[in-house]
């Protein structure tokens, strides 16, 4: 993260020296995040927010962007319990835990805006890092069946708290709607990808005739819709 921020500052300084009249805009927005693809099988959506710094480049409508986002997600525990029930025909103790995950992308990119008066549509493309923090998740381990009660599984000793960091990118579209001098409403939609392992490979073992191995699930997809404000300086 430090290297990414340093790169942005150096780019900003270089452009600022050459084009001293280039303005900076700062924005903030909030909305919702919705997992996509197989990621949606394992996690539910939640609240999403983003901060953005835009630096106008000497090309009409083109801005350099630095964004930092946050999305709160919740684990679908039924993903695990349904899997166990289907494959082994047994239940799982503690059937409704509060397992959460936080997605934090930090990206450098470009925003191209088409000036259209009262409604200025834009497109964005970004590259950077995707960080995810898991409050609880099933560890890459063997989950042993309860010998005293063979009809249930107990996973209390198979849980880990973990953070992952990987490559990320995003593409998006939206519109800036001017409401006052140097102030605009920002309505945006974005798809973000992260090279993150969000569900480990683990083994569920009751006996030699009742077991299975869950595959590792990787590469998150997250759709977001946000409303905010952009202020120019």
C-alpha positions in Angstrom: 0.0 0.0 0.0 2.8 2.4 0.8 4.5 1.8 -2.6 1.1 2.5 -4.3 0.6 5.7 -2.4 4.1 6.8 -3.1 3.7 6.2 -6.9 0.5 8.3 -6.9 2.2 11.2 -5.1 5.1 11.1 -7.5 2.8 11.1 -10.5 0.7 13.9 -9.1 3.8 16.0 -8.4 5.2 15.4 -11.9 2.0 16.4 -13.6 1.5 19.3 -11.3 4.9 20.8 -12.2 4.2 20.5 -15.9 0.6 21.7 -15.8 0.3 24.0 -12.8 -3.3 25.0 -13.7 -4.6 21.4 -13.5 -7.3 21.2 -10.7 -7.8 18.5 -8.1 -11.2 17.1 -7.2 -12.0 15.0 -4.2 -15.1 12.8 -3.9 -16.8 10.5 -1.4 -19.7 8.1 -2.0 -21.7 5.4 -0.2 -24.0 2.6 -1.4 -24.2 -1.2 -1.6 -21.9 -4.0 -2.7 -23.1 -7.3 -4.2 -20.9 -10.4 -4.7 -21.0 -11.8 -8.3 -20.4 -15.3 -9.7 -19.4 -18.1 -7.3 -18.4 -15.5 -4.8 -22.2 -14.8 -4.4 -22.7 -18.4 -3.3 -20.5 -17.9 -0.3 -21.0 -14.3 0.7 -23.8 -11.8 1.1 -23.6 -8.2 0.1 -23.5 -5.2 2.4 -22.6 -1.5 2.7 -20.0 0.0 0.4 -18.1 3.3 0.4 -15.3 4.9 -1.5 -12.9 7.9 -1.4 -11.5 9.2 -4.7 -8.9 11.8 -5.7 -9.1 13.0 -9.3 -6.3 15.0 -11.0 -7.2 16.5 -14.3 -4.7 15.7 -17.1 -3.9 17.8 -20.1 -6.4 15.8 -22.2 -10.0 17.0 -22.4 -12.2 15.0 -20.1 -9.4 12.7 -18.7 -8.6 12.4 -15.0 -6.0 10.4 -13.1 -7.7 8.7 -10.1 -6.7 7.2 -6.8 -9.4 5.4 -5.0 -9.7 3.6 -1.7 -12.9 1.6 -1.1 -14.6 -0.5 1.6 -17.3 -3.1 1.4 -18.7 -5.1 4.3 -19.8 -8.7 3.6 -21.3 -11.6 5.5 -20.6 -15.3 5.1 -23.5 -17.5 4.0 -23.2 -20.2 6.6 -25.8 -22.3 4.7 -23.2 -22.7 2.0 -21.3 -25.0 4.3 -24.2 -26.6 6.1 -26.0 -27.5 2.9 -22.8 -28.9 1.5 -22.3 -31.1 4.5 -25.9 -32.2 4.6 -25.9 -33.1 0.9 -22.7 -35.0 0.8 -22.7 -36.7 4.3 -26.3 -36.4 5.4 -25.4 -34.9 8.8 -26.0 -31.6 10.5 -23.6 -29.0 11.9 -23.5 -27.4 15.3 -23.6 -23.7 15.9 -25.7 -23.2 12.7 -25.8 -19.4 12.5 -22.5 -17.7 13.3 -21.7 -14.0 12.6 -18.8 -14.4 10.1 -17.9 -11.3 8.2 -15.4 -10.1 5.7 -14.1 -6.7 4.6 -13.0 -5.8 1.1 -10.6 -2.9 0.7 -9.4 -2.1 -2.8 -6.8 0.6 -3.4 -6.5 1.5 -7.1 -4.8 3.8 -9.5 -6.7 4.5 -12.8 -8.2 6.8 -15.3 -11.6 8.4 -15.6 -12.9 9.7 -18.9 -15.8 12.2 -18.7 -17.9 13.4 -21.6 -19.0 17.0 -20.9 -22.7 17.2 -21.6 -23.9 20.2 -19.6 -26.2 19.1 -16.8 -25.4 15.3 -17.0 -21.7 14.3 -17.6 -21.3 10.5 -18.1 -18.0 8.9 -17.5 -16.1 5.6 -17.8 -13.4 4.3 -15.4 -10.6 1.7 -15.4 -8.4 1.0 -12.5 -5.5 -1.3 -11.4 -4.1 -1.9 -7.9 -4.4 -4.2 -4.9 -7.3 -5.9 -3.3 -7.2 -6.6 0.4 -9.7 -8.8 2.3 -10.0 -9.4 6.0 -12.0 -12.4 7.3 -13.2 -12.2 10.9 -13.8 -16.0 10.8 -13.7 -18.7 8.1 -13.0 -22.4 7.8 -9.3 -23.0 8.0 -7.4 -25.3 5.5 -7.7 -28.3 7.8 -9.5 -31.6 8.6 -12.8 -31.3 10.3 -13.3 -34.4 12.4 -16.8 -35.7 13.2 -18.1 -35.8 16.7 -17.5 -39.4 18.0 -20.1 -39.1 20.8 -22.7 -37.8 18.4 -22.0 -39.1 14.8 -25.0 -37.2 13.4 -23.4 -33.8 13.9 -20.1 -32.0 13.1 -18.5 -29.4 15.4 -16.3 -26.9 13.6 -15.2 -24.7 16.6 -11.6 -25.9 16.3 -11.5 -25.4 12.5 -11.9 -21.6 12.4 -9.3 -19.0 11.5 -9.2 -15.2 11.2 -7.2 -14.2 8.2 -6.2 -11.4 5.8 -5.5 -11.8 2.1 -3.9 -9.4 -0.4 -3.9 -9.9 -4.2 -4.0 -8.2 -7.6 -7.1 -6.2 -8.3 -8.8 -4.3 -11.1 -12.1 -2.5 -11.6 -14.2 -1.1 -14.5 -17.1 1.3 -14.0 -19.4 3.9 -15.4 -21.4 6.7 -14.0 -22.3 10.4 -14.2 -21.3 13.7 -12.6 -24.3 16.0 -12.2 -23.3 19.6 -11.4 -25.4 21.2 -8.6 -23.2 24.2 -7.7 -19.9 25.8 -8.7 -17.2 23.0 -8.4 -19.7 20.7 -6.7 -21.3 17.7 -8.5 -23.4 14.7 -7.5 -21.6 11.5 -8.4 -23.7 8.4 -9.4 -21.6 5.4 -10.2 -21.6 1.7 -10.8 -18.5 -0.5 -10.7 -17.3 -4.1 -11.0 -14.2 -5.0 -9.0 -12.1 -8.2 -9.2 -9.7 -9.4 -6.6 -7.2 -12.3 -6.8 -8.2 -13.5 -3.3 -8.8 -16.9 -1.8 -12.2 -16.5 -0.1 -12.8 -20.2 0.8 -10.1 -22.6 1.7 -9.8 -26.2 0.7 -10.7 -28.3 3.7 -11.5 -31.9 4.5 -14.6 -33.1 6.3 -14.1 -36.5 7.8 -16.4 -38.7 9.9 -15.0 -42.1 8.9 -13.5 -43.8 5.9 -16.9 -44.2 4.3 -18.1 -40.7 5.1 -15.8 -37.9 4.0 -15.2 -35.3 1.3 -12.8 -32.5 0.4 -14.1 -29.0 -0.4 -12.2 -27.2 -3.2 -10.4 -23.9 -2.8 -12.4 -21.0 -4.1 -10.5 -18.0 -5.4 -11.0 -14.7 -7.4 -13.7 -12.4 -6.0 -16.1 -10.4 -8.1 -18.0 -7.5 -6.5 -20.6 -5.2 -8.0 -21.2 -1.8 -6.4 -23.7 1.0 -6.8 -22.9 4.3 -5.0 -24.1 7.8 -4.7 -21.8 10.7 -3.5 -20.4 14.1 -4.1 -17.3 15.5 -5.9 -15.8 18.8 -4.9 -13.3 20.7 -7.1 -10.5 22.9 -5.9 
